Amino acid sequence: MGTWFGAAGICINEHNELLMVLQGKPDEKKLWAVPSGGKEGQESFEECCIREIREETGYDVEIVQSLHIKKGITYGIPVEVHYFEVQIIGGESSIQDPDGLIYKVAWKSEEETAHLELSFEEDRDFLLTYLKKRRTSKYYDSNGTPTIARNDKE
């Protein structure tokens, strides 16, 4: 079987909470994940990320930066998933998933993320490290709110 290509969006709100979805097939246990999904046609990884977040959460987002590329085997399938930091530019929380696999959209704190049952357990360390970085970065205050533009010089 060939490699499955997809994208995931990491969206943090002003309270340093991570946008997550509760997902699973109807006959499976429902687990938490960041919004993500597979590429369709000739779309770029960035386009895939934006589309998947819209479908799974109802939010319109823009890409802020590329964060991470996960390559490996997930559920027995070779995968390459590109993770992007995104910010909300519109929309509202609503599930519009055409696959019918999303059951809830929620914002999760760093502490909650540490204990959630995740669809992709291998993402936990990356997600927690990113949340901590946001919380402690000079670019964000203690709540994760941006303090200066990323393009500003020190």
HELIX and SHEET records of a PDB file:
HELIX    1   1 PHE A   45  THR A   57  1                                  13    
HELIX    2   2 GLU A  110  HIS A  115  1                                   6    
HELIX    3   3 GLU A  121  ASP A  123  5                                   3    
HELIX    4   4 ARG A  124  THR A  136  1                                  13    
SHEET    1   A 4 SER A  36  GLY A  38  0                                        
SHEET    2   A 4 TRP A   4  CYS A  11 -1                                        
SHEET    3   A 4 ILE A  77  GLY A  91  1                                        
SHEET    4   A 4 TYR A  59  THR A  74 -1                                        
SHEET    1   B 3 LEU A  31  ALA A  33  0                                        
SHEET    2   B 3 LEU A  18  GLN A  23 -1                                        
SHEET    3   B 3 ILE A 102  LYS A 108 -1                                        
END                                                                             
